[in-house]
Amino acid sequence: MIILNILLILCSVHPFVNGVEFRGFFHKGLEDPEPFASAANTVIEGWITQPLDHFNHRDNRTWSMRYKENSAFLKKNGPILIIIGGEWEITDGFLQGGLMYELGMKYGALMYYTEHRFYGESRPTEDTSAESLQYLNVDQALADLAYFIETKKKEKNLEKSTVIVFGGSYAGNMAAWARLKYPHLIQGALASSAPVQAKADFYEYYEVVTRSLGRYSKNCVESIRTAFATVENLLSTQNGPSELKRIFNLCNVPDVKSPNDIGYLMNSLTGIFAGTVQTDRIENGRSRIAALCDRMTAKYLGSPVQRLARLVSNQYECLDINYNNYIKYYQKTSWNSPGAESMMRQWYHQTCTEYGYYQTTYSEKKSIFGTCPLSYYINMCIDLYGDYNDKNILDSRVKRTNLMYGGWLPALRNVIFTNGDIDPWHSLSVLKDLNAYSPAIVIKGASHCRDLYSDVATDSADLKNARARIRRIIGKWLSSGIRG
């Protein structure tokens, strides 16, 4: 989802960095699952005409939404399973492998992967200007999904089929909210790592990152704390900024008189820790967190700040920490601009107008990651999309999202909420059963959206048990043909 992201929300390194940019959910969407052998050449791409504005009968403009389809296992009157695309470009992946694919094979389902408006090739407007982006919001995206389901059920003569939706990260929100808003079309949902509680000042994110790192190594946490404290100390000394330029291979000496430049620098250095924790899994016999912490605590690599520099400096020729350059990069509105092609301009807009999710370090527990104030993100919203994006407006929009969709306590039946307890996003999700029909499954040691994949040998018993429980619940939904 995600995420994620991931996908920081805005805590990212420079856009030209290869392989490091991270936004809390996921930069390129959920990682594709390993395909099953039976999946070869079974996915087709399609397009469906959607209203630009589902809620204005005077606006008859339309656009083409992309989707992927796999009907290889469809049985007569079989169910419809849909994995919902979030702030990324859809692929064939989840129609070729993963948890939903397993269920589709077993129950003879028609499977879809839908692409979210304004992401990937689903481009409703001529550009990504602030005026165009008024049509990018979850209300419209959920209406797209409802319109898609209604159209496909008629087209395929499957009006009586049970529909189950799946989503991870932001798309996990959409899965839960689609069930909430369109229960006559959707009979059940799996909301994986879904931060359904919108929150402007999301300081809990880095609290969870810190705890997750500390579960592996307390020394890792202390080394990170020392490294970031050193960075902040150098920023306050006469020759410190020049020393930071040398240590971290910055393109320019940090401008200590610019809060935005300093915020950008500090946020750039946090991304590797947030990204590693959020996407943690076993690789080459060890977790990503373990590999990161082993390097961060390796004394032969120098002081803690030198170890931090080694972690990030090999990712770029030099790191441009000029905030104005960063803003100019994402201010461009054409679809072929790098900011729009990366889909970050679109996602930034959603955070500014619906969710916040800004990963600050202002909590009662002193952060190990230095200073990351909410004002930095507010400034970014204003600079990217105009003056009508100040803190009061953001607070009102976050409040509106929670009012419309219920935040932590949505009135739902037949929705499964799953979260890994090391995932920084789990603190904004549903962690206790809403009722007997909407369970919350918290998975020990799991990261972001891992339950959406198939079992592998390196998965923990708790993760495998969680997937088994999900299969049982959704299997009952599909076997009983639940309605409503």
TORDODREN-186532 format. One record per residue (C-alpha): residue number from 0; residue in three letters; x, y, z. Coordinates in Angstrom, 1 decimal, padded with zeros to 4 digits. Example, Ala and Ser with C-alpha at 12.3 -4.5 7.8 and 13.67 -1.06 7.14 Angstrom:
<nodes>
0:ALA:012.3:-004.5:007.8
1:SER:013.7:-001.1:007.1
</nodes>
This chain:
<nodes>
0:MET:000.0:000.0:000.0
1:ILE:001.0:001.6:000.5
2:ILE:002.5:001.3:001.2
3:LEU:003.4:003.1:002.1
4:ASN:005.5:004.0:000.9
5:ILE:006.2:003.0:003.0
6:LEU:004.6:005.5:001.3
7:LEU:006.9:008.9:004.0
8:ILE:004.4:010.6:003.5
9:LEU:006.6:013.5:002.6
10:CYS:009.8:012.4:004.4
11:SER:011.8:011.5:001.3
12:VAL:015.2:011.9:-000.2
13:HIS:015.8:013.9:-003.4
14:PRO:013.6:012.9:-006.3
15:PHE:016.6:012.0:-008.5
16:VAL:017.9:009.4:-006.0
17:ASN:017.6:005.9:-007.4
18:GLY:016.0:003.3:-005.2
19:VAL:015.8:005.4:-002.0
20:GLU:012.7:007.6:-002.3
21:PHE:010.1:006.5:000.1
22:ARG:006.8:008.0:001.2
23:GLY:005.2:005.8:003.8
24:PHE:003.2:003.8:001.4
25:PHE:005.1:002.5:-001.6
26:HIS:006.7:004.4:-004.5
27:LYS:005.8:001.9:-007.1
28:GLY:002.9:000.3:-005.3
29:LEU:002.7:-003.0:-003.5
30:GLU:005.5:-005.4:-004.5
31:ASP:004.2:-008.1:-006.9
32:PRO:003.8:-011.5:-005.4
33:GLU:005.6:-014.5:-006.9
34:PRO:003.4:-015.8:-009.8
35:PHE:001.9:-019.2:-009.8
36:ALA:002.8:-021.6:-012.7
37:SER:-000.9:-021.6:-013.6
38:ALA:-000.9:-017.8:-014.1
39:ALA:000.9:-017.7:-017.5
40:ASN:-000.9:-015.6:-020.1
41:THR:-004.2:-015.3:-018.1
42:VAL:-004.3:-011.6:-017.5
43:ILE:-005.8:-009.1:-020.0
44:GLU:-005.9:-005.3:-019.8
45:GLY:-009.2:-003.3:-020.2
46:TRP:-010.6:000.2:-020.0
47:ILE:-013.9:001.5:-018.7
48:THR:-015.5:004.9:-019.3
49:GLN:-016.0:006.7:-016.0
50:PRO:-017.7:010.0:-015.2
51:LEU:-015.1:012.7:-014.2
52:ASP:-017.4:013.9:-011.4
53:HIS:-019.8:011.3:-010.0
54:PHE:-021.6:013.8:-007.9
55:ASN:-022.4:016.7:-010.3
56:HIS:-025.1:015.8:-012.7
57:ARG:-024.4:019.0:-014.8
58:ASP:-020.8:017.7:-015.6
59:ASN:-021.0:015.1:-018.4
60:ARG:-017.2:014.8:-018.9
61:THR:-015.8:011.3:-018.9
62:TRP:-012.4:009.5:-018.9
63:SER:-011.0:006.0:-019.3
64:MET:-010.0:004.0:-016.3
65:ARG:-007.6:001.1:-016.7
66:TYR:-008.1:-002.3:-015.1
67:LYS:-006.7:-005.9:-015.3
68:GLU:-008.8:-009.0:-015.6
69:ASN:-008.2:-012.7:-015.0
70:SER:-011.1:-015.0:-015.9
71:ALA:-009.2:-018.2:-016.2
72:PHE:-010.8:-019.8:-013.2
73:LEU:-014.3:-018.4:-013.5
74:LYS:-017.1:-020.8:-012.9
75:LYS:-020.8:-020.3:-013.6
76:ASN:-022.1:-017.7:-011.1
77:GLY:-018.7:-017.6:-009.5
78:PRO:-017.6:-014.8:-007.1
79:ILE:-015.9:-011.6:-008.1
80:LEU:-012.6:-010.8:-006.3
81:ILE:-011.1:-007.3:-006.8
82:ILE:-007.8:-006.0:-005.6
83:ILE:-008.0:-002.2:-005.4
84:GLY:-005.1:-000.1:-006.8
85:GLY:-003.9:002.7:-004.6
86:GLU:-001.4:005.5:-005.3
87:TRP:000.6:003.4:-007.9
88:GLU:000.4:001.9:-011.3
89:ILE:-001.2:-001.5:-011.5
90:THR:000.5:-004.6:-012.9
91:ASP:-000.5:-008.2:-013.6
92:GLY:001.1:-009.3:-010.3
93:PHE:-001.8:-009.8:-007.9
94:LEU:-003.8:-011.6:-010.7
95:GLN:-001.0:-014.1:-011.0
96:GLY:-000.1:-014.9:-007.4
97:GLY:-000.7:-014.0:-003.8
98:LEU:-003.6:-014.6:-001.3
99:MET:-006.4:-013.3:-003.5
100:TYR:-005.2:-015.4:-006.4
101:GLU:-005.2:-018.5:-004.3
102:LEU:-008.8:-017.8:-003.3
103:GLY:-009.7:-017.1:-006.9
104:MET:-008.4:-020.5:-008.0
105:LYS:-010.1:-022.4:-005.3
106:TYR:-013.6:-020.7:-005.6
107:GLY:-013.7:-020.2:-009.4
108:ALA:-013.7:-016.4:-009.2
109:LEU:-013.5:-013.7:-011.8
110:MET:-010.6:-011.5:-010.6
111:TYR:-009.8:-007.8:-011.2
112:TYR:-007.1:-005.3:-010.4
113:THR:-008.5:-001.7:-010.7
114:GLU:-006.4:001.4:-011.2
115:HIS:-007.0:004.5:-009.1
116:ARG:-007.9:007.7:-010.9
117:PHE:-004.8:009.9:-011.5
118:TYR:-002.3:007.1:-011.1
119:GLY:-000.6:004.9:-013.7
120:GLU:-002.3:005.3:-017.0
121:SER:-005.7:006.3:-015.5
122:ARG:-005.6:010.0:-016.3
123:PRO:-008.9:011.8:-016.0
124:THR:-007.7:015.3:-016.8
125:GLU:-005.3:017.1:-019.2
126:ASP:-002.8:017.8:-016.4
127:THR:-002.1:017.6:-012.7
128:SER:-002.8:021.2:-011.9
129:ALA:-004.4:022.1:-008.5
130:GLU:-007.6:022.7:-010.4
131:SER:-007.5:019.3:-012.0
132:LEU:-006.6:017.5:-008.8
133:GLN:-009.8:018.6:-007.2
134:TYR:-011.2:015.4:-008.8
135:LEU:-008.6:013.3:-007.0
136:ASN:-010.1:012.1:-003.8
137:VAL:-011.3:008.9:-002.2
138:ASP:-015.0:009.8:-002.6
139:GLN:-014.6:009.9:-006.4
140:ALA:-012.3:006.8:-006.4
141:LEU:-014.8:004.8:-004.4
142:ALA:-017.6:005.8:-006.8
143:ASP:-015.3:004.7:-009.7
144:LEU:-015.1:001.3:-008.0
145:ALA:-018.8:001.0:-007.5
146:TYR:-019.5:002.0:-011.1
147:PHE:-017.0:-000.5:-012.2
148:ILE:-018.6:-003.3:-010.2
149:GLU:-022.1:-002.5:-011.4
150:THR:-021.0:-002.4:-015.0
151:LYS:-019.0:-005.6:-014.9
152:LYS:-021.7:-007.6:-013.1
153:LYS:-024.1:-006.7:-015.9
154:GLU:-021.6:-007.2:-018.6
155:LYS:-020.6:-010.7:-017.4
156:ASN:-024.1:-011.7:-016.4
157:LEU:-023.0:-012.1:-012.7
158:GLU:-025.6:-010.0:-011.0
159:LYS:-026.0:-012.5:-008.2
160:SER:-022.2:-013.1:-007.6
161:THR:-020.6:-012.3:-004.3
162:VAL:-018.1:-009.5:-004.5
163:ILE:-015.1:-009.3:-002.2
164:VAL:-012.5:-006.5:-002.3
165:PHE:-008.9:-006.6:-001.2
166:GLY:-006.6:-003.7:-000.5
167:GLY:-003.3:-002.8:001.2
168:SER:-002.2:000.4:002.7
169:TYR:-004.2:003.4:001.4
170:ALA:-006.1:000.9:-000.8
171:GLY:-006.8:-001.0:002.4
172:ASN:-008.7:002.1:003.5
173:MET:-010.6:002.0:000.2
174:ALA:-011.5:-001.7:000.7
175:ALA:-013.0:-001.0:004.1
176:TRP:-014.7:002.2:003.0
177:ALA:-016.1:000.6:-000.2
178:ARG:-017.8:-002.0:001.9
179:LEU:-019.0:000.8:004.2
180:LYS:-020.4:003.0:001.4
181:TYR:-021.6:000.4:-001.1
182:PRO:-022.7:-002.6:000.9
183:HIS:-025.3:-003.5:-001.8
184:LEU:-022.4:-004.1:-004.3
185:ILE:-019.6:-005.4:-002.0
186:GLN:-020.2:-008.2:000.4
187:GLY:-016.9:-008.4:002.2
188:ALA:-013.4:-006.8:002.4
189:LEU:-009.8:-007.5:003.5
190:ALA:-008.2:-004.2:004.7
191:SER:-004.5:-004.9:005.0
192:SER:-002.3:-002.4:006.9
193:ALA:-005.1:000.2:006.4
194:PRO:-004.5:003.6:008.2
195:VAL:-008.2:004.4:008.4
196:GLN:-007.7:007.1:011.0
197:ALA:-006.6:010.3:009.2
198:LYS:-004.2:012.3:011.3
199:ALA:-002.2:015.5:010.4
200:ASP:000.6:015.1:013.0
201:PHE:001.4:011.4:012.7
202:TYR:004.2:011.4:015.3
203:GLU:003.4:007.8:016.2
204:TYR:005.0:006.6:012.9
205:TYR:008.6:007.1:014.1
206:GLU:007.8:005.9:017.6
207:VAL:006.9:002.5:016.0
208:VAL:010.0:002.7:013.8
209:THR:012.1:003.2:016.9
210:ARG:010.4:000.3:018.8
211:SER:010.7:-002.0:015.8
212:LEU:014.4:-001.3:015.4
213:GLY:014.9:-001.7:019.2
214:ARG:013.3:-005.2:019.1
215:TYR:016.3:-006.3:017.2
216:SER:019.0:-004.2:018.8
217:LYS:019.0:-001.5:021.6
218:ASN:022.4:-000.6:020.4
219:CYS:021.0:000.2:017.0
220:VAL:018.6:002.7:018.5
221:GLU:021.3:004.3:020.5
222:SER:023.6:004.6:017.5
223:ILE:020.9:006.2:015.4
224:ARG:020.1:008.6:018.3
225:THR:023.8:009.6:018.5
226:ALA:024.1:010.0:014.7
227:PHE:021.1:012.3:014.4
228:ALA:022.2:014.3:017.5
229:THR:025.6:014.8:015.9
230:VAL:024.0:016.1:012.7
231:GLU:021.9:018.6:014.7
232:ASN:024.9:019.7:016.7
233:LEU:026.9:020.3:013.6
234:LEU:024.2:022.4:012.2
235:SER:024.5:024.7:015.2
236:THR:028.3:025.2:015.0
237:GLN:030.3:027.5:012.8
238:ASN:032.0:025.0:010.6
239:GLY:029.5:022.2:011.1
240:PRO:027.4:022.7:007.9
241:SER:030.5:022.4:005.8
242:GLU:031.5:019.2:007.7
243:LEU:028.0:017.8:007.0
244:LYS:028.5:018.5:003.3
245:ARG:031.7:016.5:003.3
246:ILE:030.4:013.6:005.5
247:PHE:027.1:013.1:003.6
248:ASN:028.3:014.1:000.1
249:LEU:025.8:016.9:-000.1
250:CYS:025.6:019.0:-003.3
251:ASN:025.7:022.2:-001.2
252:VAL:026.5:023.4:002.3
253:PRO:023.2:023.3:004.3
254:ASP:021.6:026.7:004.7
255:VAL:021.0:026.8:008.4
256:LYS:018.9:030.0:008.0
257:SER:016.3:028.0:006.0
258:PRO:014.0:025.9:008.2
259:ASN:012.7:024.2:005.0
260:ASP:016.2:023.2:003.9
261:ILE:017.1:021.8:007.3
262:GLY:013.8:020.0:007.5
263:TYR:014.4:018.5:004.1
264:LEU:017.9:017.4:005.1
265:MET:016.7:015.7:008.3
266:ASN:013.8:014.0:006.6
267:SER:016.1:012.8:003.8
268:LEU:018.3:011.0:006.4
269:THR:015.3:009.2:008.0
270:GLY:014.0:007.6:004.9
271:ILE:016.2:004.5:004.9
272:PHE:015.1:003.6:008.5
273:ALA:011.4:004.1:007.8
274:GLY:011.6:002.2:004.5
275:THR:013.5:-000.7:006.0
276:VAL:011.1:-001.2:008.9
277:GLN:008.0:-000.8:006.8
278:THR:009.1:-003.3:004.2
279:ASP:010.9:-005.7:006.5
280:ARG:011.2:-009.3:005.6
281:ILE:013.8:-012.1:005.5
282:GLU:016.4:-011.9:002.7
283:ASN:019.4:-014.1:002.4
284:GLY:018.7:-015.6:005.8
285:ARG:018.3:-012.3:007.8
286:SER:015.7:-009.6:008.1
287:ARG:016.1:-006.2:006.4
288:ILE:016.0:-004.6:009.9
289:ALA:018.9:-006.9:011.0
290:ALA:021.0:-006.0:008.0
291:LEU:020.4:-002.3:008.6
292:CYS:021.1:-002.4:012.3
293:ASP:024.2:-004.5:011.9
294:ARG:025.7:-001.8:009.7
295:MET:024.5:001.0:011.9
296:THR:026.3:-000.6:014.9
297:ALA:029.5:-001.7:013.1
298:LYS:032.2:000.2:014.9
299:TYR:034.7:-000.6:012.1
300:LEU:032.6:001.7:009.8
301:GLY:033.5:004.7:012.0
302:SER:031.4:006.9:014.3
303:PRO:027.6:006.7:014.4
304:VAL:027.3:009.7:012.1
305:GLN:029.8:008.2:009.7
306:ARG:027.8:004.9:009.7
307:LEU:024.7:006.9:008.9
308:ALA:026.5:008.6:006.1
309:ARG:027.6:005.2:004.7
310:LEU:024.1:004.0:004.7
311:VAL:022.8:006.8:002.5
312:SER:025.7:008.3:000.6
313:ASN:026.1:005.3:-001.7
314:GLN:022.7:006.0:-003.1
315:TYR:023.5:009.2:-005.1
316:GLU:026.2:011.2:-006.7
317:CYS:025.5:014.0:-004.3
318:LEU:022.4:014.8:-002.3
319:ASP:020.7:018.0:-003.2
320:ILE:019.0:019.3:-000.1
321:ASN:017.7:022.6:-001.6
322:TYR:014.1:022.7:-000.6
323:ASN:013.2:025.2:-003.5
324:ASN:014.7:022.8:-006.1
325:TYR:012.6:020.0:-004.6
326:ILE:009.4:022.1:-004.8
327:LYS:010.1:023.2:-008.4
328:TYR:010.4:019.5:-009.3
329:TYR:006.9:018.7:-008.1
330:GLN:005.3:021.9:-009.1
331:LYS:005.3:021.0:-012.8
332:THR:001.8:019.9:-013.8
333:SER:002.2:018.1:-017.2
334:TRP:001.6:014.3:-017.2
335:ASN:005.1:013.8:-018.6
336:SER:006.8:015.8:-015.8
337:PRO:008.9:013.7:-013.4
338:GLY:006.8:014.6:-010.4
339:ALA:003.6:013.4:-012.1
340:GLU:005.2:010.3:-013.6
341:SER:006.5:009.3:-010.2
342:MET:002.9:009.8:-009.0
343:MET:004.2:011.7:-006.0
344:ARG:002.6:015.0:-007.0
345:GLN:-000.8:013.3:-007.0
346:TRP:-000.2:011.5:-003.6
347:TYR:001.2:014.7:-002.0
348:HIS:-002.1:016.3:-002.9
349:GLN:-004.2:013.6:-001.3
350:THR:-002.2:014.0:001.9
351:CYS:-002.7:017.7:001.9
352:THR:-006.4:017.5:001.3
353:GLU:-007.6:014.3:003.0
354:TYR:-005.3:012.5:005.3
355:GLY:-002.2:014.4:006.6
356:TYR:-000.2:011.4:007.7
357:TYR:002.7:013.7:008.3
358:GLN:005.5:011.8:010.0
359:THR:006.8:014.3:012.5
360:THR:009.1:013.7:015.5
361:TYR:007.1:015.8:018.0
362:SER:006.0:013.3:020.6
363:GLU:006.2:012.9:024.3
364:LYS:009.0:010.4:023.7
365:LYS:012.1:012.3:022.5
366:SER:012.7:011.2:018.9
367:ILE:015.9:009.5:017.9
368:PHE:015.6:011.0:014.5
369:GLY:016.1:014.7:015.2
370:THR:013.6:017.4:014.3
371:CYS:010.8:017.0:011.8
372:PRO:008.1:019.6:012.5
373:LEU:004.5:019.6:011.1
374:SER:005.2:023.1:009.7
375:TYR:007.6:021.7:007.2
376:TYR:004.7:019.7:005.6
377:ILE:002.3:022.5:005.8
378:ASN:004.7:024.7:003.9
379:MET:005.1:022.0:001.3
380:CYS:001.3:021.8:000.8
381:ILE:001.1:025.6:000.3
382:ASP:004.1:025.7:-002.0
383:LEU:002.9:022.9:-004.2
384:TYR:-000.8:023.6:-004.4
385:GLY:-001.5:027.2:-003.3
386:ASP:-002.2:029.2:-000.3
387:TYR:-005.5:027.4:000.4
388:ASN:-003.6:024.6:002.1
389:ASP:-002.8:026.0:005.6
390:LYS:-002.9:024.2:008.9
391:ASN:-006.5:025.1:009.6
392:ILE:-007.6:023.9:006.3
393:LEU:-005.7:020.7:006.7
394:ASP:-007.2:020.1:010.1
395:SER:-010.7:020.6:008.7
396:ARG:-010.0:018.1:005.9
397:VAL:-008.6:015.5:008.2
398:LYS:-011.7:015.9:010.4
399:ARG:-013.9:015.6:007.4
400:THR:-012.3:012.3:006.3
401:ASN:-012.8:010.8:009.8
402:LEU:-016.3:012.1:010.0
403:MET:-017.2:010.6:006.6
404:TYR:-015.6:007.2:007.1
405:GLY:-015.5:006.6:010.8
406:GLY:-011.8:006.7:011.6
407:TRP:-010.9:004.0:014.1
408:LEU:-014.6:003.0:014.6
409:PRO:-016.4:002.5:011.3
410:ALA:-019.7:000.8:011.4
411:LEU:-018.9:-002.3:009.4
412:ARG:-019.7:-006.0:009.0
413:ASN:-017.7:-008.5:007.0
414:VAL:-014.4:-006.6:006.9
415:ILE:-011.1:-008.1:008.1
416:PHE:-008.5:-005.7:009.4
417:THR:-004.9:-007.1:009.3
418:ASN:-001.8:-005.4:010.6
419:GLY:001.8:-006.3:011.4
420:ASP:002.9:-005.0:014.7
421:ILE:006.3:-003.7:013.5
422:ASP:004.6:-001.8:010.7
423:PRO:004.6:002.0:011.5
424:TRP:001.2:002.4:010.0
425:HIS:-000.6:000.0:012.3
426:SER:-001.2:002.6:014.9
427:LEU:-003.7:004.3:012.6
428:SER:-005.5:001.1:011.8
429:VAL:-008.2:-001.0:013.6
430:LEU:-006.4:-003.3:016.1
431:LYS:-009.4:-004.7:018.0
432:ASP:-012.4:-006.6:016.7
433:LEU:-015.2:-004.1:015.7
434:ASN:-017.8:-006.9:016.2
435:ALA:-018.2:-010.6:015.6
436:TYR:-018.2:-010.1:011.8
437:SER:-015.3:-007.7:011.5
438:PRO:-012.2:-009.1:013.2
439:ALA:-008.9:-007.4:013.7
440:ILE:-005.8:-009.6:013.2
441:VAL:-002.5:-008.3:014.6
442:ILE:000.5:-010.3:013.3
443:LYS:003.6:-010.4:015.5
444:GLY:006.7:-009.4:013.7
445:ALA:005.0:-008.7:010.4
446:SER:005.6:-005.6:008.3
447:HIS:003.4:-003.7:005.8
448:CYS:000.8:-005.7:003.9
449:ARG:002.6:-009.0:004.2
450:ASP:-000.6:-011.0:004.6
451:LEU:-001.6:-010.2:001.0
452:TYR:001.1:-012.6:-000.2
453:SER:001.3:-016.4:-000.3
454:ASP:003.2:-018.4:002.3
455:VAL:006.9:-018.8:001.9
456:ALA:009.3:-020.8:004.1
457:THR:010.8:-017.7:005.8
458:ASP:007.4:-016.5:007.0
459:SER:006.7:-016.7:010.7
460:ALA:004.2:-019.1:012.1
461:ASP:002.1:-016.1:013.2
462:LEU:002.0:-014.7:009.7
463:LYS:001.1:-018.1:008.2
464:ASN:-001.6:-018.6:010.8
465:ALA:-003.1:-015.1:010.0
466:ARG:-003.3:-016.0:006.4
467:ALA:-005.0:-019.3:007.2
468:ARG:-007.5:-017.5:009.3
469:ILE:-008.2:-015.0:006.5
470:ARG:-008.7:-017.9:004.0
471:ARG:-011.2:-019.5:006.4
472:ILE:-013.2:-016.3:006.9
473:ILE:-013.3:-015.4:003.2
474:GLY:-013.9:-019.0:002.3
475:LYS:-017.1:-019.0:004.5
476:TRP:-018.2:-015.7:002.9
477:LEU:-017.8:-017.3:-000.6
478:SER:-019.3:-020.7:000.3
479:SER:-022.3:-019.2:001.9
480:GLY:-022.9:-016.6:-000.8
481:ILE:-023.3:-013.8:001.8
482:ARG:-025.5:-010.9:000.8
483:GLY:-025.3:-007.6:002.6
</nodes>
